[in-house]
Amino acid sequence: MTEDRFETRMSHAGRAGTRAYGFVNPGVHRGSTVLFPNVAARREAAKHRFDQVMTYGTQGGPTHYMLEDVVAEIEGGTRALIVGTGLAAVAVPLLAYLKAGDHCLMPDSVYGPARNLAEGLMKGWHIGTTFYDPTLDEAGIAALIQPNTKVVYTEAPGSHTFEMQDIPAIARAAHAAGAKVLMDNTWGLHHFQPFKHGVDVSIQALTKYLVGHSDALLGSVTVNNDDDWQAVRGAANAMGHFASPDDVWLGLRGVRTMPVRMKRQEQSGIEVATWLESQPQVARVLHPALPSHPGHAIWKRDFTGAASLFGVVLKPDYTDEQGVAFIDSLRLFGIGASWGGFESLAIPTTGFVTRTATPTELGGFTVRLHIGLEDPADLMADLAQGLAGLNGEAPAAFD
């Protein structure tokens, strides 16, 4: 029998089944203390505390285990760990593999809070970090690896500037030196299979597409072998990382509609991005699925689809104040962090990006857009009036 397709699997994974008596959706299992029939049973369970065996509330319960299994399936790994936030999912594997005196390579385009972690706590614990040009090839990465480099961190594309990374090439260089490859794969959820491309640990901010409704915070860490599972699960356990079962249940709910939402938002995102490229006020659009993007060939080779998050660079004629006014003029785009929910968002990239290894100048005021589930024609009409306002013009009728 052939394997069910992604949409079908997401409708059925993490559920009791279609022939099981009871409600369609699983219940929320809340608890801290786990009771055992005798001391021997408790001792036996403690031997398996990193497995799906309940020993205490922080080890998770049935609700957690269902979502862990679903995420592991999406990522193509063997085990997944659910934590409370996307940043927690970043911190757990970094601190699982790095100790005082070790060195980490991190792309200059990395998610801002990950940079803050490297330059803050990790630096204070004498863990060194070198930020590298995210577009480096295998030889470029190999040249930066030091004898004490234990982790090569990746993120494709970059959170705000959307540089693509050649993950298989980076993985070859890292593994040749005995380093682990960690990847923030949030943009590539389902569209990029990390373990087929040399990644050891895949990180997800499940807050985005998986939850999908901007009402819960979750993260995941997925691995593909038992040694890596013991490392990341042990680190999470030592630091007390935990996700609320109520938020986990919201994640399970989001899974059911996630394939449909992602497909619609991918299509709308590409439609809006393509339209923006043709607008006279726009210098360029930072979307890897567009042929104009410098990393398009890598995206086309390694990804099966695209997220609905991308950047728009206005022409240098416009000041930062005009760029801010453009965002403020939008009616259908909320001004807020995060993405992957049903709603469209716009925030400035200019002024909110730190670079130490590559230039920060993108050629003009830059806006990050997330395309939600609104009709793309309405979104383009809203953007059209905002762009017209840059020139002090009344918006033309949008067809």
ABEGO torsion letter per residue (X at the ends): XBBBBAAAAAAABGBAEAABBEBABBBBBBEABBBBABAAAAAAAAAAAABBBBABAAAEBAAAAAAAAAAAAAAGBABBBBBABAAAAAAAAAAAABBBGBBBBBBAABBAAAAAAAABAAAAAGBBBBBBBAABBAAAAAAABBAABABBBBBOBBAAAGBBBBAAAAAAAAAAAGBBBBBBAAAABGABBAAAAGBABBBBBAABAAAGAGABBBBBBBBABAAAAAAAAAAAAAAGBBBBAAAAAAAAAAAAAAAAAAAAAAAAAAAAAAAAAABAABABBBBAABAABAAAAAAAAABABBBABBBBBBBAABBAAAAAAAAAABAABBBBBEBGBABBBBBBABGABBBAABBABAGEBBBBBBBBABBAAAAAAAAAAAAAAAAGBBBBBBX
